Amino acid sequence: MDEPGPSTAKKANISVLYARLFQDANSVDWTTFFTVQSSPEHLTTLIENLHRKEITPLKDALHELLDRSLTVFLQHSDIQAFNALTTVSTVINLIGQKMGLNDEGIEFLFSAEARKRIPDFAKRIAYILGHSRSDEMKLLCWNALLKIATTVADVSENRLLLDFCCQDILEAILIQFLPTADPSHADYAINLFSILLSHFDGSMQLLLRLAMEDEEHIFEGLNEKFRGFFDLKADYMVAGEWDMTSLYKKHKREPKTSPFVDTGSRTNVLEIASLFTFYSTCTTNKKLLTLLFATDFLHHQPCTIGIFLSYCSYALFNYETETQLLELSWHNSLALMPDASRLRAKLCFLTLLKLVDDAYVLAELHNDVRARNIAFDPRVWRGNDDKPKAALLGAAVLEILVGFIKTSLKTTIPLEFFDFALGIIHRILVFLRERELRIDEWKPLFLVLFALLKFLRKNEHKLPYSEPLVLRVVMLLNFFITYGDQFLPDDEAYEFVYYEILRNPDLFKRLESSLKASPENEVTEKTLAQLENQLIIIKTIQPTLDAIDEYPTEKQVYAAIRENLDQVELRLFPTITVVDRYEAGTHQRTFFDLLSVKLAGRLHSEVEAAEIDYTKALAELGLS
């Protein structure tokens, strides 16, 4: 029998072939089947509206269809492989949405023999992405991988992804960042990588393999991808085109207009996918991490980490206003993700936490060579001028966090954001003390801790579960008291710490009374312990101030501090000089599950709306 050619393919009717398949699979002419353009629409019409009980009788036919589709895809490199892959991804998508892709769903889709070929299926796709000359075939492979990966909302319940989290797929993703690769495929790679990294079990395999990767050109390309992504947002800030408050007011007046079109601030799925990929990979491979700190001396540009800090200032300082904008207008554009501003801000905090948990990162953040101009949101910039100033990256991190806390003392801001900020600050202070490095811009940080403590005390009835945050603030104040002489610039700075405590005696006394009246628990006990030094300072020096006839002047307070400094018997707390690594995978499992659902849902919508040019594919691949 002659091999079917294009003329045969044109005469065949795919809808008839599908109908025949589900009536009697043995009656299908399989030599013709894959030469005919596959039709996801026809398959959807046949399967989508069926109930689970109605699908059950189709199990044998589905086994036959997927068995043969896998065989054709693995053995052919022409249009038949194209049609076979389209069929595989469409069927998995349709059945997976109804039955899931757990062990039961996979057993329903694949015969035992076909199941064994899934790893080969993944390798074949990876090979095509790396070597095929057909652009449409590559696009179909990205489309198929993303469709299968996002079929079920809970990515970690997708058992097929364990086969996709393999060395071959990782290499197919990474080579998209080589200088010789088509840059248009890098976005597909980022989107797929983000989904695979959100698979709880599979991500471990990927990250272990990524840690061992040593191709520097790949990481140079990935670094440039991250750099370009963060730089885009920084450019809008530098140009002064990012005024969220004005945008919000304008959109309230003209609700039908999109506030994001003219500002470049559209929060799309690629932005969240890129940020999550950066979070997941930034400290995994030492070559990549080194490149993230590489400074472009020739063009006087900051390193990628510096540009990321610019991006963080934008994400954190505009969190609340942009959240309001998204609530008003996310439905105006498929590109916008509702709740994206919160996801973005939280990922920024978690990334900063992850970075400062790394000893190499902390050293580089305080490396003089890395000091370069960093563009911040205008509310972060120091002084009254409009230009960003040079600073150590570590100082820039503290400046962003201090500015965020200072401008975000509102009950609408998630308390965990403050907790993240304090955790990052704590780690940096511990590092400075260990290395005996002096901090210049210390006063705004110290004062903002007082402001935060007062805010928490004032709103304690509106902010449930704020007690651990109060403990953290008191602990950091105590860090200044007990170890400030090892990282503050001079004696005058250390005396200022005492001065501020003496200016706010009622704050600490009332907190002590409130804690003693509260039910006993671990947090209460620890907070009372951390309060001891503040109360000791007040108890030791206050009598000298009370002996002054009139209200003491600033000069008199400092004199009293110097007079009594040697009599202050502080209690040391060695435990506050050690900070355990933040285990985000444990503490933030719910968040990452939510993030994967958001990413999968939005990416799935985009993939299903994507169009592949079949005529172009036929011209590129032909029939063998």
C-alpha positions, 0 to 999 in steps of 0.5 A, a space after each residue: 500500500 502506498 504511503 499517504 501523501 498530501 492529497 490523501 490528507 486533504 480528502 480525509 475528514 478529521 471529524 469523521 475519523 474522530 467519530 469512528 475512533 470512539 465508535 470502533 477504534 479497530 475500524 480507523 485507518 491509522 495510516 491516514 489518521 496522522 496525515 490529516 490536520 488534527 483538530 483540537 476543536 473537534 476533539 473538544 466538541 466530542 469530549 468536553 461536555 461528557 460527564 465522567 461516567 460517559 467518558 469511562 467507556 472511552 478508556 480503551 479508545 483513548 489508550 489506542 489513540 494516545 499509544 499510536 500518537 506517542 509512537 508516531 511522535 517518537 518515530 516521525 519528524 514530519 507533519 505526522 509528528 506535528 499532528 500527533 503532538 497536537 493530539 496528545 496535548 489536547 487529549 491530556 488537557 481535556 481528560 486531565 481537566 475532568 479526571 485530574 492528572 494524578 495516578 488515577 487520571 494517568 492510568 485512565 489516559 495511558 496504557 501501561 506500555 504508553 506510560 513507560 514512554 512518557 520520559 521518551 516523549 519529554 526527551 523528544 520534545 526537548 530535542 526538537 526545542 534544541 535542534 528542530 529547524 521548524 519554528 512552528 514545531 518548536 512553538 507547538 512543543 512549547 504550547 504542548 508542554 505548557 498546556 499539559 503542565 497547566 492542565 490542573 490548577 494544583 500543579 503539584 498534583 500533576 504526576 506527568 510533571 515528574 517526567 518533565 522535570 528532567 535534565 533534557 527539559 532543563 537543558 531545552 529551557 536553558 539553551 534558550 538563553 544562549 547568545 545564538 538562540 532565538 530570543 523570542 523563545 526565552 519567554 516561553 522558557 521562563 513561563 515553563 520554568 516557573 511552572 516546573 519550579 512550582 511543582 513541589 517534588 519536581 522542582 527539587 530535581 530541577 534545582 539540583 541539576 541547575 546547581 551542577 550546570 557549568 555552561 557560563 554562556 547560558 547563565 550570562 544569557 539568563 542574567 541578561 534576561 533578568 537584568 532586562 526584565 528588572 531594568 524595564 521597570 526601573 526605566 519608568 521610575 527614572 523617567 518619572 513616569 510612574 505615579 500610581 496615586 495620580 493614575 488611581 485618581 484619574 482612573 476613578 474619574 475615567 473608569 473606562 480607561 486603562 491606567 496601565 497602557 501609557 505607563 508600561 506598568 501592566 502586570 502580566 503573567 510573564 512578570 510574575 513568572 520571571 520574578 518567581 524564576 528569579 527567586 527560585 534560581 538566584 542563589 542555586 548556582 554560584 556561577 549565576 550568582 556571581 554574574 548577578 553581581 557583575 558590574 558593567 564598569 564600561 557603561 557605569 551601570 549597576 549589577 543585576 542585583 542593583 537593578 533588582 533593588 530598583 524594581 523592589 522599590 517600585 513594587 513595594 512602594 506602589 503595592 497598596 495603590 496598584 492593588 486598588 487599581 487592579 481591583 478596579 481594572 484587571 478585567 479590562 485586559 487579559 494581560 493583567 493578573 488580579 492580586 498581582 501586586 501582592 504576589 509581586 511584593 511578596 516575591 520581592 520580600 521572599 527574594 530579598 530574604 533568600 539573598 541575605 541568607 547567603 553568606 556570599 550575597 551579604 559580602 557582595 552587598 557590602 563590597 565597595 566595588 558594587 557601590 553604583 548609582 541605583 534608581 529608586 522610587 522617588 520616595 526612597 531617594 535620599 535628600 531633596 534632590 531628584 537624583 539617585 545617589 551612589 550607595 553600597 547595595 547593603 545600604 540600599 536594601 536597608 534604605 528601601 525597607 526603612 522607607 517601606 515601613 515608614 510609608 506603610 504604617 497602615 492597617 491595610 498593609 499585610 503584617 507579614 510584609 513588616 515581618 519580612 522587612 524586619 527579618 531582612 534587617 536583622 540578618 544584615 545587622 548580624 552580618 555587620 556586627 560579625 564583620 565589625 562593619 560600621 553602618 552610616 545611615 543608621 538613625 532612620 532605621 533605628 527611628 523607624 523601629 520606634 515608629 513601627 512599635 508605636 503603630 502596633 501598640 496603637 492598633 493592637 485591637 485592629 491587628 490580630 496576631 501582631 504579638 510576634 511582630 512586636 517581639 521582633 521589633 523589641 528584639 531589634 531595638 535590643 540588638 542596638 542596645 547590646 551590640 550597637 557599639 560593634 556596628 554603629 559609627 561612633 559613641 555619639 550614635 550609641 548614646 543616641 540609642 539611649 536617648 531615644 529610649 529615655 524619650 519614650 519611657 511610657 512606651 516600654 512601661 505600658 508594653 510591659 504592663 500589657 504583656 504581664 496582663 496577657 495570657 502566658 505564652 512563649 511569645 509573651 515571655 520572650 518579649 518580656 525578656 527582650 524588654 529588660 534592657 530598655 527598662 534597665 536603662 530607664 530605671 538606671 538613668 531616669 532618677 538622674 533626670 528626675 533630679 533636674 528641677 525643670 524638664 531636662 534639655 537634650 544636652 542634660 539628657 546626654 550628660 545623664 547618659 554619659 554619667 550613668 553609662 557604666 552603671 547600666 548592667 545590660 543583659 546579653 542575649 547571644 541568641 539574637 546574634 544568630 538568625 536561622 535560615 528562612 525556610 520559605 518552602 515550609 513557612 510559605 507552602 500555602 503561598 506557593 501553592 496559591 502562586 502556582 494556581 494563579 500562574 497555571 490558570 493564567 498561562 493555561 488561558 494564554 496557551 489555549 488562545 494561542 494559534 499555530 500556523 498549520 500551513 507554515 508547519 506543513 511547508 516546513 515539515 512536509 510529509 516523509 
